[in-house]
Amino acid sequence: MILLIKLAVGLCRGLSLIGAAAVVLMMLHVSVDVVLLNVFRLSMNSTPEIVARYYMVAVAFLPLGWLTLRNQMIAVELLDFAISRPVKLASDFVIYIAAAGIYAVITYANWTKALREANSGTFVELVRYQMPVWHSYFIVPAGFALATLACVLMALAILSASVRHAMDTITKGDET
């Protein structure tokens, strides 16, 4: 179980870092495009497509698993103050299982779409060339697949103190 947790945490952390790198690359790419346009009157025509199809998708979906494992997803705690700890844990368990199910369905739907796009070789028509974008469709199912795994692990952490301790130790970086 510890090996599975380490693998899941490593994959989630890695995808999250790729998402963070996408933010930096997007900033640099757009900045270079603006400088080239304003100083040299040159435009990189592909910037909007690359930003929309790669950077923004990576930023939005790749960190989902890592945020779930670190319990940093947006949550509405409307009644948490009024319920007991066992009821809150039961509620959290049900929410993690439901989220895992929903994420699994979204993963499957996006995986089949990504395969269809790969088979058809989807591209975007630009001024002078066709930019292939079919591989960008695999970003979404990757993010949701790891979010599914993270939700399952979080549900198991509610049921098992040893899993909870291992997850806390590994995700907080206190591993010895």
N, C-alpha and C positions, 0 to 999 in steps of 0.2 A: 504494500500500500504506500509506503514511504517513497518507493521508486516512482510510482504513478504520480504522486503529489509533486515530487521534484520535477518530473517530466512536464506535467501540466503547468507548473509555476514557471519553469524555464521557457516553455513555448509561449505562454501568455506574456511573460516579461519581454521576450524577444519581439513578438508582434507589437507590443506597446512601444518598444524602442524604435521599431520601424515606423510606426505612426508618428512618433516624436520627430524622427528624422524627416518625415514627409512635410511636417510643418516648416522646418528649417529650409529644406530644399524648395518648397513652394515660395517662401519668402525670398530666397535668393533668385529663383527663376523669374518671379514677377519683377523684382528689383532690376535685374539685368535687362529684362524686356523694356521696362520704363526708361532706363538710362539709354539703351540703344535707340529707342524711339525718339527721345527728346534731344539727345546729343548728336546722333548720327543719322536720324530719320530712317532707321532700319527697324523693321518689326519682325518678331518671331511669331508668325501666324498661328503656330500650334499652341501657344501659351494657354488660351482659354480651355481648349480641349484637354490638355495635359492636366491643368489644375482641376477641372471638373471630373475627369475620368480616373485620375490616379491619386493626386495629392489629397483631395477632399474626401474621397472614398476611404483611403488609408487612414486619414485622421479620424474619421467618424467611426469606423468599424473595427480596426485592428486592436485598439485598447480595451474593448469590451470585456474580455476575459480577465485581464489584469485588474481592471476596476472592480469587477465582481469579486475576485479573490481577496482584494484589499478592503472589501466592503465600502467602496467609495462611489457606488452608484447613487443617483438621486433617489431619495426615499421620502415619502410623506408619512410622518409619524403623528398622525392625527389623534389616535387613541392610545398610543404607547404609554403615556403617563398613567392611564387608568387601568391597565391590565397587569396581571401578575407575570412574573418572569416565565413560569412554565407555559402560560398561554401565549406570551410573546414568542417563545422558542417554537411552539407548535405552529404559530402563524408564520414565522420566518421559514420553517421547514416546508409548509404548504406553498409558500410563495416561491421558494427556490425550485421545488419540484415543478410547479406550474411554469415558471420561467424557463426551466430546462426543456420542458415539452414544447413550449412555444418557440424557443430558440432552435430546437431540433427540426421543427417543421419549416422554419425560415431557412435554416441551413440546407435542408433537402431541396426546397423550392429554388433557392439561389444556385445550388450546385447543378441542378438539372438545366437551369437557364445558362449557367456558365459553360456547360458542355455543349449546349446548342449553339452558343455564340462562338465557341472554339471550332466546332465543326463547320460553321458557315464562314469563319474567318472574318468576323465583323471588323469594319474599318470606318474611319471618319474621312469624308472627302474634304481636303483642304485645297488651297488655291492651286498648288503645283503638284501635290502628291496625295496618296491615300495613306493615312496613318492607321496602322492596325491597332485596335483597342480591345480585341476579344479577350486577351489575357487579364485585363483589368476586372473582368467579371468574376474572377476567382478570389478577389480580395474579400468580398462580402461573405461568402460561405466560410472562408478561413476564420474570419473574426467571429462569426456566429457559432461555428463548431467549437472553438475554444471557450466561448461564453457558455455554451451548453455544458461542456466538461467542468467549467468552473462552478456552475450552479449545482451540478451533481456533487462535486466535492464539498461545497458549502453546506449542502443538505446533510451529507455524511458527517461533516464536522459538528453539526447540531446533535446527531445521534451518538457520536463517539468522542470521548474526551481525548483519546490518543490521536485521532485524526485532527481534531481541533488544535491540539498542541503542536503537532507537526506542521499544520498549515500556518499557524501563527509564527512559529519559529522560521519557517522557510520564507514566507512572504514579507516578514519584517526585516529579514537580513541578519537575524541573530544566530544563524546556524553555526555550529562549531565544527 
